[in-house]
Amino acid sequence: MRLIVLGLVLISLDQISKWAARAYLQNQDAFVVIEDFFSFRYVENRGAAWGMLNNKTWGPWILTIVALALTIFLLYRMRYLHSPALRVFLTLIISGSIGNLIDRFVFGYVTDFISFRFGSYYFPVFNLADSFITVGVALTIIYILFINKAALNEIWEMLDVKDAQS
């Protein structure tokens, strides 16, 4: 139950932040927080992650269908995870995926608004859902590599589709 509440809170934070971006940043210049480093900038991402496949009509929808199928599969299979840490990390990933899927289905694009600049390099504009996914994946990798190497076996067991028939 706690993970459901966590997921709903994360999805809500993502959607509220995107609503604020659409309400206050759309058709505006970037809102600079730290000059030449951090700003809020409204972007309609019609592509995939970080704007890949932008302006391709088929690409984002194929990836959306794959993301939706994977999200449903992970939600169903998550019950086989015994590690509380892995369950939280997967909740981050699933919540981020759902947050972006909501945008894609409702608006036809994903609202991005967090912008970082490092010298002359502009990191692709992103949103909270992207952050949830990235942090969830990074924590999972760190957990498997440095904290609990046996967790990899648990993930493989969770993904084992043979049990899905029982």
C-alpha positions in Angstrom: 0.0 0.0 0.0 2.9 2.4 0.8 4.3 1.9 -2.7 1.0 2.7 -4.3 0.8 5.9 -2.2 4.4 6.8 -3.1 3.7 6.2 -6.8 0.6 8.4 -6.7 2.5 11.1 -4.9 5.3 11.0 -7.5 2.9 11.0 -10.4 1.0 13.9 -8.9 4.1 15.9 -8.3 5.1 15.3 -11.9 1.7 16.3 -13.3 1.5 19.4 -11.1 4.9 20.6 -12.1 4.1 20.1 -15.8 0.8 22.0 -15.3 2.8 24.8 -13.8 5.3 24.8 -16.7 2.4 25.0 -19.2 0.7 27.7 -17.2 3.6 29.9 -16.4 6.5 29.1 -18.8 4.7 28.5 -22.2 5.3 31.4 -24.6 7.7 33.0 -22.1 11.5 33.5 -22.0 13.3 31.0 -19.8 13.1 31.7 -16.1 16.7 31.9 -15.0 17.4 30.5 -11.5 21.3 30.5 -11.7 22.7 32.5 -14.6 24.5 30.3 -17.2 23.7 27.1 -15.3 20.0 26.4 -14.3 16.7 27.6 -15.6 13.1 26.7 -16.3 12.4 26.6 -20.0 9.1 25.3 -21.6 9.6 22.6 -24.2 7.1 20.3 -25.9 9.0 17.1 -26.4 7.3 15.3 -29.3 10.1 12.8 -29.6 11.5 10.2 -27.2 13.9 10.7 -24.3 15.7 14.0 -24.5 14.1 14.8 -27.8 15.4 11.8 -29.8 13.1 11.0 -32.7 11.7 14.5 -32.5 9.3 15.4 -35.4 9.0 11.7 -36.3 5.3 10.7 -36.2 5.8 7.0 -35.7 8.8 6.8 -33.4 7.4 8.2 -30.2 4.1 6.3 -30.5 6.0 3.0 -31.0 8.1 3.8 -27.9 5.0 4.8 -26.0 3.3 1.5 -26.7 6.5 -0.4 -25.7 6.7 1.8 -22.5 3.1 1.2 -21.7 3.4 -2.6 -22.1 6.6 -2.7 -20.1 5.0 -0.6 -17.3 2.0 -2.9 -17.1 4.3 -6.0 -17.1 6.5 -4.5 -14.3 3.4 -3.5 -12.2 2.2 -7.1 -12.5 5.5 -8.7 -11.8 6.6 -6.3 -9.0 4.9 -8.5 -6.4 7.7 -11.1 -6.9 10.3 -8.7 -5.6 11.2 -9.3 -2.0 13.8 -6.5 -1.5 12.1 -3.3 -0.2 14.8 -1.2 -1.9 14.2 -2.7 -5.3 10.5 -2.2 -4.9 11.0 1.5 -4.2 13.4 1.9 -7.1 11.0 0.2 -9.4 8.2 2.4 -8.1 10.3 5.5 -9.1 10.8 4.0 -12.6 7.1 3.1 -13.1 5.9 6.4 -11.7 8.1 8.4 -14.1 7.0 6.2 -17.0 3.3 6.7 -16.1 3.8 10.5 -15.7 5.3 10.8 -19.2 2.7 8.4 -20.7 -0.1 10.6 -19.3 1.4 13.6 -21.2 1.8 11.6 -24.4 -1.8 10.4 -24.4 -3.4 13.7 -23.2 -1.3 16.2 -25.1 0.5 14.3 -27.8 3.8 15.4 -26.4 5.7 15.4 -23.1 6.1 18.7 -21.2 9.8 19.3 -20.3 11.0 22.4 -18.4 14.1 21.8 -16.3 17.2 23.1 -18.1 20.9 22.9 -17.2 23.8 24.5 -19.0 27.5 23.5 -18.5 29.6 26.1 -20.2 28.6 26.0 -23.9 26.9 22.6 -23.4 23.1 22.6 -22.9 21.9 19.4 -21.3 18.6 18.2 -22.9 15.6 19.8 -21.1 13.7 17.3 -18.9 11.0 17.0 -16.3 10.4 15.3 -12.9 9.2 12.0 -14.5 12.5 11.8 -16.3 14.3 12.4 -13.0 12.3 9.6 -11.3 13.2 7.2 -14.1 16.9 8.1 -14.1 17.2 8.1 -10.3 15.4 4.7 -10.1 17.6 3.1 -12.7 20.8 4.6 -11.1 19.9 3.4 -7.6 19.0 0.0 -9.0 22.4 -0.3 -10.6 24.3 1.0 -7.5 22.3 -1.4 -5.3 23.1 -4.4 -7.5 26.7 -3.6 -8.0 27.8 -2.4 -4.6 25.2 -3.2 -1.9 23.4 -6.5 -2.7 24.8 -8.4 -5.6 22.2 -11.2 -5.1 19.5 -8.6 -6.0 20.3 -9.2 -9.7 19.0 -12.8 -9.3 15.9 -11.4 -7.7 15.3 -9.2 -10.7 15.8 -12.1 -13.1 13.3 -14.1 -11.1 10.8 -11.3 -11.2 11.2 -11.0 -14.9 10.8 -14.8 -15.4 7.7 -15.0 -17.5 7.3 -18.7 -16.9 5.7 -17.9 -13.5 3.2 -15.5 -15.2 1.1 -18.4 -16.3 0.6 -19.8 -12.8 
